[in-house]
Amino acid sequence: MKKPILFLFFIFSIHSATAQVNESQTGAWYMYFYSLQIKDSQWGIQGDFQYRDWAGLGDMEQLLLRSGITFRPKEANILFTLGYANVTSGVPGEITDTSGENRIYQEALVPQKLGRRYFLTHRFRYEQRFVENQDFRTRYRYMLFFNVPFNKTALEKNAVYLALYNELFINGQTDIGDGRTTELFDRNRTYLGMGYVLSPKVRVQLGWMNQKTDNWGKGQLQFSLHHTL
């Protein structure tokens, strides 16, 4: 009777070991961001498509597809978004298992300029998460962006700029079902990168992001294209 139990324990141990996040290995995120303001209207759309990889390429961390409807109030420097995201998450290592998530979110984006060339943006986001094999969950997110062009006073064509951000994630619940719990603190992301404005409608960025959770911390290269349609 002991042999089957030991065998199952051995298999479980192998599965757990191969699913561990390799914190010393730098991953990569490949991202496309788009936005469109409907002409002569306060309405628009924006979203992003992201492929995230644990190892750089070939070990999927996440595939995220997200889009939303935007609204800009008159005479107010703020942009509201109501959106939806579909997320497919992988497991680090050779395991090919995936899990799914559907997500609804509400967002407020507040840009701010300090002096002649310092551009801040505050982003507040509230998410309603339908994660596979978990109870309904919510999450609160706050991100602060900081962009500084070097050779221009605005993010205009041919501008080279420094890009920084920090984002904090807080879970709305600690009980996720079937006796499982999580912490209120979900994760924190800190990013440092460089950007270049190709045209009034296209920017590219390359940077490095460190993501920390209660269980692990990992560096990620980020390649992003920002497109105004």
N, C-alpha and C positions, 0 to 999 in steps of 0.2 A: 504493500500500500504506500510505503514511503517513496518508492522509486518514481511513480507517476507524479507525486507532489513535487519531488525534487526536480523532475524533468520540466514541469510547468514553471517552476520558479526559475530554472535556468533559462528557458525561452523568454520569460518576462524580463529577466535581467539583461539579456542580449538586446531585446527591443528597446528597453529604457536607455541602455548605453548608447545605442546607435542613434537615438532620438535627441541626444544632448546637444545643446547649442555650443559650437566651437567658438569661444569668445576671442580667441587669438586670430581667427580667420576673418579677413575683411570681406564683406558681402558687397552687393551692388544693387542700386535701384535705378530703373530706367523709366522716365516719367514724361508725359505729355500733358500740359495744361492748356485749356482753351477758354475763351470768353467771347461773348457776342452781345452787344447792346443793340436792340432793335431800334432802327432809325426813327427819330421823332417820338420816342416812347420811353417810359420809365422802366420797361421790362427788358429782360435779356435772358441768356442762358450761360452757364459756366460749368466746368467739370474737369476731370482728369482721368487718365488711364495710366496705370502703373504696373510694371512687372518688377517684383522684388525677388532677389536671389540670395540664398544663404552664403554661397561661395563665390559669387561673381557671375556665373552662368552655368546652368545645368542642374541646379538644386533649388527648385522653386520654393521661395518663402511665401509669397503671396501674389495673387493677381487681383487687382482692384480696379473696378470700373465704376465711375461716379459721375453723376450729372445732376444739375439742379436749375430751377427757375429763379431768376434774380429780379429784385425790385429796388429801384433807387428813388427815395422820396425827393420831392422838389425842395430845393434850397436846404438840403441836408447832406452833409458829407459822410454818408454811410450807405452800405449796400447789404441788403438782406437776401438770403438764399433759402429756398426749400428744396431739398434734394433727396436722391436715392442712390445707394451704393450696393453693388454686388461684390462679395469678397470670397475668393477661394484661397484657403491657406494650406500650405504643405508642411511636411515634417523634415527637420534637418537630417542630413545623411542619406543613406541609400533607400530608406523607406519611402514608398510612393503614395502613401495614404494622404488623402486630402479631406478637408472639412469646409462647409459652406456657411455663409452668413449673408443675410439681407439686412440692410441698414437704412433707416430714414433719418435725416438730419435737418436741423435749422441752424442758420449761421448769420452772424453780423460781422461785417468787415469795415473797420474804421481807419482810414488812412490819415496820416499826420505828417507835416513837414516842419523840421526844426532848422532854422537858419537858412542858408542858401542851398545846401546840398545833402542834408540828412533826412532820409525818408523812412518814417516808421509806419507800420501797419499793425493794428490790433485785430486779432480774429477770435471771436467767441463762437464755439460750436457745441450744440447739444444733440446727442445721438440716441436713437431708439434702436436697439440691436436684437436681431432674431438670429442667434447663433445655434448652429446644429448641435443637438443633444444637450442644450442648456436652456434654463429658464430665460424668459424675457429679461433683458438688461438695458440699462441706460449708462451714458457716460458723458462727462463734462470735459471740454478741452479749451485751453487758452494758449494762443500762439502770439509771439511778438516777433515781427520781421523788422530788420534794420538793413537798409541798402544805402551805400555811399558811393556815388560815382567819383572817379579820380580825375578824369580829363574833361568833364562837363559839369554843369550845375544842375542837370536834369537827366533822367533816364531816357535819353534820346539817341538817335542813330549814331553809331560808332562810340558810344559811351562804354568805358570799362568800369566795372563797379565791384565793390566788396559786398557780399551778401551774408548776413547772419540771421539766425533765428533760434528761438527756444520755444518748445511746446510742452505743456504739462497736461497729463491725462488723469482724471479722477473718476473712479467708478461710482455709479449711483447706488449700487447694491453690492453686498458682499456675499449673499447667498445666490448661487447659480444653479441649484437644483441637485436632487439625489444626495443630499448631505454634503455637497462640495461647496467650498467657499473660496473667495478671493479677497485681496486686500483693497482698501479704498484707493490707495495709490496704484495706478495702473502702469504708467511709464513716463519717462521724460526723454525728449529728443533735443540735442544741441547740434547746431550746424554751422559750418564755416565754409564759404565758397567764393568763387569769382564768376562774374557774369559779363556778357558782352551783348550790346544791343545791335542786332543786325539791321533792323529797320523799325519804323514806328510800330509795327505789328508783331515783330518776332524778336525774342530774346533767348539766349542759351546760357546755361549755368553748369558749372562743374564744381563739386564740393565734397566734403566729408562730414558725415553725421554720426554722432555717438548716441546710441539708444540704450537706456538703462531701465530695467524692470526690477522687481524684488528678487528675481531669481538669476538674472544674467545681465551682462552689458556687452555691447558689440558695436564695432565700427562698420559703417557702410559708405561706400562711394555713391554719390548721386549725380546722375546725368539727366538734365531736364531741359525741355523745350517749352517756352511760354509763348502762346500764339493768340493774338487778338484777331478774330475773324471779321 
